[in-house]
Amino acid sequence: MNAPGAGTALPLAATEGKRVPFIRLDNANPELMAELLAVVERIASESAFTLGPELERFEQNFAAYCGTEYGLGVSSGTAALELALRGLGIGPGDEVVVPTYSFIATAEAVSTVGATPVIVDVEEETALINAEIVAAAITERTRCVIPVHLFGRTVEMDPLLELCREREIHVVEDACQAHGALYRGKPVGSLGDAGCFSFYPTKNLGGWGDGGAFVSDDPELSHRVRLLRSHGEGTRHHHEIATGTHRLDTLQAAILDVKLGHLEDWNQRRRDAAAALGAALAGSSVDLPVPPIAHGDNVFHLFVIRSRHRDALRDHLDACGVASAVHYPTPIHLQPAYADLGLGPGSLPVAERLASENCSLPIFPAIEDWHIAETAAAVTSFEVPTDN
């Protein structure tokens, strides 16, 4: 799910001119803006733009937040996924199981390293993969599974991890939409071989541009990813492998480090807003997000409802001045980029149904009661068409 899974496009067109915006970013918070601009001024005055102590400080703090030993800033969530796979030695001839209901980057990272994405369907209620779905897709060539904690909801990880450990299959978590979500008390990203995050501006922890992070407890894997993200440079001017560059800018790291201190509060505000919006929509014509499993979590990167009349509902919301968005209108297996896999319409029906019915409503930490009330009023006033 940056995958989704990793990535969520900034819905500016859907927000402009709306009384209830889809999202509000940092410029809507004067105190936070002042703090962040001070960081920008400090970095600029020091001309410290690449690597260095500011990046290392954020990497340490983010790894600690995720409950892992190692954390590395990289250029995007997509890069984090790609480097994790390359670090694990996954490439041509290997298969990686990925959910079709995610941002294309989840599968794209697999393709970029030369491996084959095995694209599978998802659960109806959660839009997530599970151990049963993955088990049916495993072959002798399967080297990795990428569970996506989509929309902020945690995948049921224990059965999946048990399955993969029995088969000696790697697990790389796509946590690009789930910063701070917990599974059995542990942060997502710390459960598999590695965790990958996006810091795209709309994420629960978002920067001022593209950015991402890789986290892991594996010292050898983390060392390889460290080399892969910056020209294979182990020490200055000593390049151990030919790779390229996928560094996180120091300016982004410093901004993210400030915002990391607010993340727990922001996530709780999202949960509270989701509870209030769900209560206000009880009994309406739409299907609401199901509660997380008892030992899981949802940090509500997105609040996604379902309606068989999704497009008409969105037109109605637009007329009411309430912004909305669709994540994602076309599953990965139906994207032109993956036409060669031969998975046509009807091949993965659950995801296709979700893609035609899901609608994302406004949710963000600074959302106010009247935003929620107006959103709920607009949804509940929608008259379901009677002709079909």
N, C-alpha and C positions, 0 to 999 in steps of 0.2 A: 503497500500500500505503500521524484521521490515517492516511494511506493505506498505506496501506498502507503493500496496501500501505501505508497510512500509519499505521494504528493497530492496536494489539494490546490487547484488553481485559485488564484485570488479573484473572487467574483465581483470585481469593481463595477462591471456593467449592471449587475443585479442589485447593487447597493446604492448607486448614485440616484439621488432624488427620492429615495424611499424614506418614509417616516420611521420605519423600523428597519435598520440596516442589517445585513447578514452578519457582519462582523465589524468590530472596531479595533484598530491597531494602536500603536503606541502614541501617535500624535493626538489621540483623544484624551490622554492622561498628562496634564501639564507637569506634575511633579516627576513622573517617570521620565518624561521627555527631557527635563532639565538634568536629571541624573545621567541619562544616556548621552546627551550632548556634551556633558563634562568629560565623559569617557572618550568621546570622539576627539575633543580638543586635546586631551592628554596624549592620546596615541599619535595624533598629528604633530604635536609639538616635539615628541620624541622620535618621530619618523621611524617608528617600530611597527612595520606593517606585515612582516612575514616571520612565522615561528616565534621563538623567544619566550620570556617568562610569562607574559600575559596569556599566551596560548597554553603553556604548561599548567598555569594555575587553574584555568577553566577545565582542562582535561582531568586534572586531579579531582576537582570539585564535582565534575559531572560523573566520573567513575564512582566516587564515594556515594553520590546520590543514587546511582543505579545499583550500588552494592557489588561492584566488580573491582578487581585489582587494577585493571588497565582501562584507559580511555584515550582515544585518539580523535582529534578533530580532523575532519575531511571536508571536501568541497561541496558535498550534497549527500542526501540520504541514498540516492542512487549509487554514488561512489562508494558509500559505506558497504552496501550490499555487494557491489562488484569486487571490492578489495577483500571482503570477508571470504568470498568464494575463491578468489585467486590465492589468498593466503592458505586456504584449505587444500589447494592443489587441484581444484575442480576445473575441468576444461573439456576439450573435444572427446566425444565418446561417452561422457557422463550424462546422467539424467538428474534433474532437480525438480521436485514436486512443488508446484505453486498453485494458489487459488486463482481462479479466473476473475473473481469479484474483488478487484483491487486496482490501484493505479498501475499503469503499464510497466513502471520501473521495476516492479517485483520480478516480472518475467524478463524484462529487458536486460537486467544485470546478468541473468543466466546466459542469455544470448551473447552478450558482450564478451564473456569469457570463453565462448565457443562451445558451451554445454547445451543440452537440449532441455527446454522447459517442458515438463509434463503438467499440463494445465488441467485442473480438476474442479469439480463443482463444490458448493458450500452448503452448510446447513440452512434450512429455511428460516428459522427463527433468529439466528444470530448473524448470518451472512459470513460465518467463519468456517475454516476447515476443522476436521477432527480426526482422531486416530483411525476410525473406520474408513473414512474417505481416503485417507493416505494409504492405508494398508492395501486397498484395492488397486492402487496405482503403482505400487512398488514392483520393480523388476530387478534382475541381476545387475543392471547398469545404474541403479539409483544410488547416488552418493550423498544427497542432501535433500532436506525438506525446509521450505521457508514458510512458517506460519505467520500470518499477518494479523496483528492486533488491530483490526479495522475499526475506524471511527472512535477509537479509544477503549474498545471492549477487549478484554483478555480472552485469548484462546484457552480452551481446556487443555493444559499442557502436560499434566502427569501421564495420561495414557499415551499421548503422542511421544513424549520423551522415552517412555518404557519401550514402545514399539521400535523406535529408532536405535536405541542402545542395543536391543537384542539383535538388530540387523547391521549394526556398526555403520549407521547412517548419520551424517552430521545434521545438526539443527541450527539454522541461522534465523533468529527472530527478526522479523520486520516490525519494529516498534515505532515506525515513523509517525504514527498518529496516536501514540499512547504513552508519551512521556509521563512517568510517575505512576502509572497504573500498577496495581499490585496483584499478584497471584500467590495465594497461600502466604501472604505477608512479605513476599519477595518482589522487588521491582521487575517489570518486564525488561528484557534485554539481558538479565542475569541468569536465565534459566537454561538456555541452550549453550552451544559452543561459542556463540557470539550474538550480540545484539546490535541492531543498526537503527539509527535515528536520523530524521530530517529536521533541520531548523529553518525551513521555509517560513516566510513571515507570518502565515496564517496558523502555524502549528501552536500547540499549547505552550511550547517554548520555541519562539520564533526569533530569528535575527532580522537584519536589515538587508537581506539578500539571500542567496543560496548558502547552504552550509549543512553539515551533517556530522555524525559521530559514530565510531565503532567502539564497542565495549566488550570486554571478555576477561575471564580469569586465566586464560591459557597464555603463559609467557611466550612460548615459541610462536604461536599464531599471532600474538600481538606484535612481536618483533618483526615478523614478516610483513604485516600490514603497515607497520611504521616505515619500513623500507619502501614498500609499494606506493605509499602516498607521497613520496618526495624523492623521485629520481634514484631510488635505491641507495640513497646516501646514508651509510652507517656513521661515518665521521666526515667532517668537512672535506670535500673534494675527493672522497673515497667512495666510489659507487659499486656496490656489490652486485646489483642486477640492473638491467636496462628496463625501465618501467614507464616513467612519466611523472606527472604531478597532479595531486588531488588534495592539496593542502587547504585547511580552513584558515582564512585570513585572520590575522591577529586582531584587527578591529572588530570583526564579527565575534571572536572569542571573548573579547572584553565586554561587549554589549551583552552577550549571552550569559556571562558570569554574573552581571548585575541582575538580569531577569531570572536566573536560576534561583536566587534568594526569594523570589515572589511565587515560584511555581506551585508550591503546596497550597498556598492560599488561593491562587487562581484556579487550580484544579477543583478545590472544594467549592468554589463559587460556581463552577460549571456544573458540578453534581447537584448543588442546591437549585440552580436555575432549571436543570433538567427535571428535577422532582416537582418543582412548581409548575412547569409547563406541562408535564405529564398529567398532573392532577387537574389542571385547567382543561385539558383535552379529553379527560375521561368521559366516555359516552358519546364522543363525536364519531364521525363517519370514517375516521382514519385509524389505522393500526399503529400502535405506539411501540417504541423500543421495549423489548422484553427486559426484565431485570437481569443483572449479571448473576452468574452462578454464585452460590453461597461463599465460596472461597476465591471468587474472582472480583473484578472491578470494572468500572467504566468511568473514564475521565472526560467523556463527552467532548472529544475533539469536534464531533458533529452530532446533532440531534436529528435522527433520521426517522421519518414516519413513512407509512405505506398507504397508497390509495390506488385502486384500479383506474381511477380517473385523474391520475397524477397531473397530466398536462392541463386539464381544465381547472384543477385545483390551483396550480401555479398561476394561471391567468387571473383567477379570482384573487389570489393573494397579491398579485401585482396591482390589480385595480384598487385593493384596500391599502396600498402603500407599504406592504410587508414584503421584504426581500426573501428569496428562496434560491436554492440551487439543486443540482442533481449530481450525486456521486454514486455510481458512475453510469452514464447512459449506455455505454457499450462495453460489455465484458471483454477481457483480454482476448479470449479465443475467437471473438468476432471482429477483432481489429484487423485491418488490412495487413499490418506487419506480421501477423501470424496465420495468414490464410493458407500457407503451405502446410500447416499441421492438419488440415482437412477437418477441422471441427466446425461444421456449419451450424446454422440456426437449428435449435432443438436438441443439440448434442449435450449441452449442460443446462438443463431447463430451469433449475432453481435460480441460478445467477441471472439468467435471461429474464425471468419473471421479476426478480428484484430490480434489475436495471430499468424495467418498464414502469415500476410502481414506486420506487423510493424517491422521497423528496426531503431535502435537508432544510430545516427551519433555523432561524437566527438563534445563535447561542455564543456567548463570549463572557469573560469574567466580569465585565462592567455592565452587563445587561441589567436593566432596571425593571421594577415590577410592572410599570406601564408598558414596556416593550413586550413582556410576557402576556399581559392582559390583551393587548391589541393583536398580538399574534394568535392567541387562542380564540379571540372573537372572530378574527378573519377566517380561521379554519372551521370553527363551528358554524359559521354563517354560510358556508359553502353548501349549495344545493346539489346533491348528487344527481347527475343526469338519469332520467328514467327510461331513455330509449334503448339502453343496452345494459 
